[in-house]
Amino acid sequence: MRILGINAVFHDPAAALIVDGRTVAAAEEERFSRRKHGKRPVPFSAWELPERSARWCLETAGITERDLDAVAYSYDPALVDHDLEGLDPAWEKLRTTYAHRAPQFLKTVLPGLDPAKVRFVRHHVAHAASAGLAAPFGDAAVLVADGRGESISYLAGEYRDGKLVELATQRLPHSLGLLYEDLTEHLGFARSSDEYKVMALASYGEPRFLPEFREHIRPTGDGGFHVNGVDWSRYATRRGPEDGWGPEHADLACSVQRRIEQVLLSLAQWLHAQTGQRRLTLAGGTALNCVANTRLFAEGPFDEIWVQPAAGDAGTALGAALHLAAELGETCAPMPGADLGRGWSDAELQAWLDKVKLPYERPDDLAATVAQALADDQIVAWFQGRAEFGPRALGHRSLLAHPGRRENLERLNDVKGREQFRPVAPMVLADRAAELFSRGPLPSPYMLFVHDVAPAWRDRVPAVTHVDGTARIQTVDADDEPLLAAMLREFESRTGLPTVVNTSLNTAGRPMVDDPRDALECFGSSPIDLLAIGPFVVRR
């Protein structure tokens, strides 16, 4: 059975393809359109259909839209309550009209598609399936929290024998995600985009407003919560995008971050009491909050936690397809990894290099060549294999650097055009991770938790040690990522450090590099010393 999943409602348009219960391909439209989160410039503020990503998914499987058994759309417009407090009726009518007409819109993208094959899947059910059905184990609890879906912002339940049992939902306007989005905007960042900046800024503050936020955000004891309106200006002045930040901004971020963590812990404890499950799966935009995820792991009642790498709305394309596949009787296989996007053969990459007439070499040992460049304190663009699905660079579209030089944090943030308070992450050999990092789960292949850096290592890897002594790590297993692991071993043999800096291969405001043209443009326009693209190396 062939099922195409589509997300095209709020942001992060994406497509995913499930064939006989297995994930074949998944990609965000921004990687093709080069518009981050799928947002068009004003005044063309409509969200995009995942046109190119959907066609690419079909091409990857060698099929056409006529071969599809179904299309799963991750939003059900019939469930929208236009009278909900806090919603803009005109905007909701436009959104639901757009969703109702999705079958016809999709036919303009995929002319051979039968619109009758399009099935609507509830937004939070799609999120839940992206975690519960994609996780590497069977029965598990599932918790979904984000800004909003049709009329809810939260779902808690469990998967038993591949079927979702819903136990609690939270109706709008109460929403943890929307509260965090409001805070993001007040602090001068882009909502539905820059929430991770608030998480980073929180590490510089103290939770001095926490008592008041215990009143603003309260669990209700029945698996839900209430969020009261917040006058943010009571706590910190509103920042403009170009304004500096002060202690009050960091303290506000820290206070809200801590309260969100506390509420999520309370919800997880309730869910565990209802299900008795040992394992928890997470999805929804809130599940990209690595600090909260680690606190759930360290202090919560579950033995294991698995987070969908594309936990934001892009992941609902995959989840919708998985949910519909299960509903139609398929047994869904776990997600094989996050490298579900586009890839190129060595011959195709060489053709690109020949086309742009750049001098390049094909070293006998790519891992050793890159390790030596890093040991020499060069910045390396690493373009290997299929692109990642989701917002994290996991060693396929990455910028790499030496972690032992403190100045490399500022250097990389300058290369990428980012705020200097933002950390960069380490990738580390899985069999060495416990020596350097603690508190979070190990292994941690998707960079979705923070770990405490061992005191003995903090001065040795200062570039990846955040101001609070933590790091958002990616563990590398040699069986899964042999080239990355070889490079890390070669780097350790030269420096004594089993870890390197890993941040996404892009510059500020642009999506992560996806295809060879993107990689060459980024290399040409940024102070990157070496590009490792497939088996080839291009030097500055």
N, C-alpha and C positions, 0 to 999 in steps of 0.2 A: 504494500500500500504506500502511495506517494502523497505526502501532505506538505504543502507550503504554508509556513507561518508568516504573518505580516503584522508589524506594528507601524501604525501611521495615525496616531491620534493626538498625543500631547507633544512629544519631542522624541529624539533618538530613533527616527524611523529605521527599520531593519527588516531583514528577511532571513528565514531559516528553512531548511528542507530536511524532512524526516522520510526515510525510505525503509519500509519494513521494520519500523521501530528504532532505527539507528539514525543518529545525527550525521548527516553527510556534509552540510555546509551551513554557515551562518555568518552574516556580515552586516555592519551598519552602513546606511546609505551615505553618511558623512565621509566615509573612506573613498567613495566614488565621486561625490559632488564637491568635496572639499569645503562644505559648509558645516561647521561644528554644531553638533546636536540637531542638524537638519533645519536650522533657522535661516530663513531668507532675509536679506537686508530689508529694512523699512523702505517703502510702505508695503512690500510684498511679504507680509508676516505670517502667511499660511505655512503649515507644516508640510513637509515633502512626503510624497509616496516613495517607497523604496523601489524605484523603477529599476535602476541598474543592479542593485544587490539582488533583487528577485530574479532578474534574467540570468545573473551570474550563477546563482544557486542551481537553477535548472540546467545551465550549460555544464556545470561541474558534474552533475549526475548523468549528463548525456540524454536529457529528456526535454520535452516542450510542455507548455501549459496544457496541451491536449491530453497529456499522459497523466495529469494530476487526478487523484481520486477526490481530493478536497483541498480547500484553502481555509486556514484558520485565521480569523481576524481578532486581534487581542483587545476587543472592546465591544460591549453589547449596548447599543444606543437605546434599546427598549427599557433599560434599567435606570436611566437617568431621571432623577427627581428634580424638575426645574424649579420647584418651590423651596429647595433647601436654602437655609440661611447662609448668606455670604457668597452665593454664586451669582454671577451676572447672567440674567435670563437671556439676553440677546446673544451673548457669546455661547452659552450652553445650547441654544437653539441652532446656532451655526455649526457647532461642533457635532451635535447629534445628526443634523441633516447631512453633514459630510460623511459621517460614519454609515448612516443608512444607505447612502449612495456608493459606498465603497465597492460593492460588486461591479457597478458600472464603471467607476473610476479605474479599477484594476483591469477591466477589459480593454481600456485604452492603452494600458501598459503591456498587457499580455493578450493580444487580439484573439488568440484561439481559446481563451478561457471561457468556460460556461459559467455565467454569474450564479447559477443555481448551486454551484459547488462551494460557494463561499458560506462559511458558518461563523457566527459570532461567538466568541468565548469571553466570558467575564474577565475584566482586566486583572483582578487580584487572583482569580483562579489560574490565569495564564502565568502570573508571577509564581504562584505556588507550585505549578507543574514544572517550571524552569528549575526549581530547587528539588522538590520531592521526587520527581521522576528522572532527573538528570544526575542526582547524587550517586556516589559509588557504593551505596548500600540500599537495602530494601525498605522495610517499614521504618518510619521516622516521623517525628513531629515537624510541623512547618509553621513558620511565622513570617508574615509579609507585612511590611510597613513602608509607606511611601507618602507622596503628597496627596494623591487622590486617584480614584478610578471613576466609575460611573457615578456612584453615590456613597461610596465608602472610602476609607483611607487605610484600612487594616483588616487582616484576616489571620486567624489562628486555627489550626486543625492538625490532622495527622493523615499520613498515607498508610493504608493497610491493603496489602495485596494489590498495589497499583491504583487504588481508588482513594480519592480525597474525602475525608470526613471533616466537615466544617464544624467548628466548635464555638467560634466567636467572630464577630465583625464589629467594626466601629463606623457608624454613619458620620458623614460630614455634617457640620463644618469642623468637627474635632479631628485634628490631623497633626501627627508629629512631624511629618515631612513638610507640610505647608508652614508650620511654625518655624522650622529651620530655614526654609526658603525666605520667609519674611526677615529673619535675622540676617541672612546672607545679603539681602538687598539693603538692609539698614546699615550694614557694615561696609557698603560701597562695592560689593561684588555682584556678579550677574546671577540672578536666581535661576534655579533649574539648571545650573551649570557649575557654579563655583563653590558649592557647599563644602567641598574638601578643603578649601582655603580657610573656612571658619574653623574646621577641625584642627588645622595646623596652628592657626592663631590662638586657639584655646590653650595650647601648651605654654604660652607666654603669660597667661593670666592666673588669677586666683578666683575661686568660686564665691566671691563675697556677696553675690546676689542670690545665692542658692536658696536661702530660706524663703524668699519671695516667690521664686519659681516653683517651689513645692506647692504653692497655692495656685499658680498659673497652670500647672500640668499635674493631673492627679489620676492615678489608677482608680477604677471604680469597683474593683474587687470581683468582677464577674467576667474578666477577660477583656475588658475595654478600658477606656480612659476618657477624661474630659480635658480640653484645652481651652483656657479662657483667653480673651483678647489681651494683648500686651501693648502698652504704650512704651515703645523702645526708647524714646527720648528721655524717659525718666532715668535711664541707666547710663546711656552714652549718646553723645551727639551723633547725628547722622553723617556718615562719611560720604564724600564724593569719590568717584573712581580714581581720581588722581591725588586725593588727600592722604596725608600720613595718618598713622594710627597711634593711639596712646594707650596707657594702662587701662582706662575705662573700657575701651573696645575689647581688649584682650580679656578683661575680667567678665564682661558680658558674654563673650563667646564661651569662656570657660564655665560660667554658671549654667548656661543653657545646655552645653555639652554634658555636664555632669548630671543634670536633671533628666535629660533624655536617656542616659545610661541607666539611671535608677529606675525609670519607668519601664524600660525594656527588660531589666532584671525582674521586676515585679510581674510583667506579662509572661516571661519565660517560666517563672516559678508556678504561676497559675496553670499554664499549659502543661507543664510536667506533671502537676498534680492530677490533671484531667486524663492524661494519656498514659503515664507511666513509661513513656518511651525513654530510651537511653540516648537517642540521637536526635539532634535538631538540625533542620535545614532552614536557610534564610534566603529571602529575595526581597525585591523592592529597593528603591533608592536608598532607604535608611540602612540597608545591609551593606552599603559601601562605606559606612562609618566604621573604619578599622578599629578605632579606640573602643567603641561600644561593643564590637564583636569580641574583642579580647576580654573585656570585662564580663561578658556573657559566658565566655569559656572558663575564665579563671574563678568566677564567683557564682555562676549559675548552676542549676541542678543537672545539666546534661553532661554526659561523658564525652561526646563527640559533637562537633559543629561543622557543617559543610555549608559554604556560602557560594551561590551561583556567581561565577566570575563576571558575567554580564547581568549583575543584579538590578540595574536600572531598567528603564522601559525598553531598551533594545532587547533585553532578555525575554520580554513577553512574546516576541515573534517565535522564539524557540519553544517557550512554554505553551503557547497556544497550539502549536503543531503537536507537541508531545501529549497535551491533554486530549486533543481530538483523536490522536492515534490510539491512546488508551481507551477512550470511549468507544472506538470502533473495533475494539478487540485485540489490538496489537499489544505485545509485551515490549515495553520500552527499555532499551539498553542504556546504561549510564553514559553520560557525556564523555567522549573519549579524551577530552582535553580542551584547552581554550584556543588552540591553533586551528580554527575552523574557517578562516578567511582565505584570501587569494594567495597563491604562490606561483613561482616561475621556475622553469627549468634552467639549468646552467647555460644552455644554448641561447635561450631567450634573454638572459641577463647579459651574456656576452654581446649579443646583437645590440642591446641598448648602449653598452659601453663603446662599441665600435661606431655607433650612430653619432654619439656626442663627441667622438674623437678625443676622449680622455686617455692618457697613458695609464695602463693598469698592468698588474702582474697576477699570476696564479701561483702562489707559494706552495711548496710541497707540504707544508704543515701550517694550515691557516690558524689553528688554535695557538700555536707557538708564536706565530708572527704577531697576532693581536695581543697576546699576553706580553710580549716584549714592548710593543707600543704603549700599552697601559703602564707597564713598569717604568717606562721612560716618561711617564706623566703626560701622555698624549690623550686627547679625547677621541673616542672611536664611535662611529656610527655603525651599528650592527644590524644588518638586513638579511635575515635567514628564514627559509621555510615559509609556511603559511602564516598570514597575519593573525593576530589575536582577536577574539570576539570579546568585546568589553573594553573598559577604559584603562586597564592596566597593561603596561609594556612588560612582557614576560620572556624576554630574550629572543624575540623574533623581529621586533621593530624598536630597538633600544639605543640609547646613548650610554656609553660605558666610560668609566674613569677610575682613577686610583683612589681608594677610600682612605688611604693613610695620610692624605694631604688636606688639612682643614680648609685651605683656600679653594679647594675644588668645589665645595658647595656654592660659594659665591660665583665661582667661574662658570659652573653649569647653569645657575640661575640667570647669569648674564647672557650666556649663549641662547637660552630659551626665552629670554625676556620676561622672567617671572619675578614675583616679589621675593625679597631676600629672606623673609621669615619662613619660607616653605622648605621642607626637608626633601632630600633625595633618598632613595632606597638602596639597600644592598641585595645582591643575589649571592647566595652562599651554597657551597656543596652540602647536600642533604646530610651526609655522614659526618659533617663537621659542625652543623648548626647548633647542636646542644652545647658545644663548648663556648660559643659566643653569645647565644641568645636564650632567654628563658621566659616563662610566664605564659606566652601564647602557645598555640598548638604546633607541634612538629610531626610530620613535615607540613610546610605551608607553601604550596606551589603557586598560589594565585595572588599573593600579596594583598590579603584581605584581613590581616590581623597585625597588631603591633606587638613587638617583643621587647623585653628589657635587655639592653646590652650589658653583658657582664662587665663589672667594674674594671677588671684587668684588661679589657679590650677597648674601653672607651677612648683612651688616648691613642690607641693603635689604629682605630678606624673612625677618626673624628668627623670625616666628611659625611658619614651615614648615621651618626649619632645625633638625634634630635635634642633640642634644648632640655627636654624632660628625661633624657637618658634612654629613650626608646628608638626602635627602628622598625619600619614596615618591610619585613623581609620577604624574599622569594627564595625558597629552597629549590635546588636543582638536583634531580636524580639522574645519574648517568644512564640508566635504562631508558628514560623518557627523553632526555636531552643530551645525547652523547657529545656533540660538538661543544655545547656550552660547558659541560662538565670537564672536557679536555682543556678548554681554555682556562677555566678556573684552576685546575691542577697545575697548568703551566705557569699561571700567574703566581700561585703560591710558591712554586719552586724558585721563583725569582725574587719574591718579596717576603715570604713567610706569612702572607695573608690569604686565607681561603675564601675571600669575598671581594667583589668589585662593586662600584657604584652602578646602579641600573636605573635610568629614568627614561621616559618615553621619547621616542625620536620624532620630535616636532618642535615648533616654536609657538610662543604665546598666541592664543586665539585661533590656532589652526588645528585641524584634526591630526591624529597620529599618522605618520607616513605609512602609505599602504603599498603603492606600486613603485617600480624602478624609477619612473619619472620623478615622483615625489622625493625619493631618496637622493637622487642626483641634484634636484633643486635645493633640498635642505643642505646637502654637503657643499654646494656651490655658494650658498648665501650665508653660511654660518661658519664661525671659526672652529671647524671640526678638522682634526689632523689626519684622520684615516677613515675611509669607508670600506667596511668588509661586507661585500654584497655577493651572496652565494660563495663560491670558491675564490672569488677575485678580490683584490685589494687595490684601492685607489688612494694615493697619498697626496697630501696638500702640496 
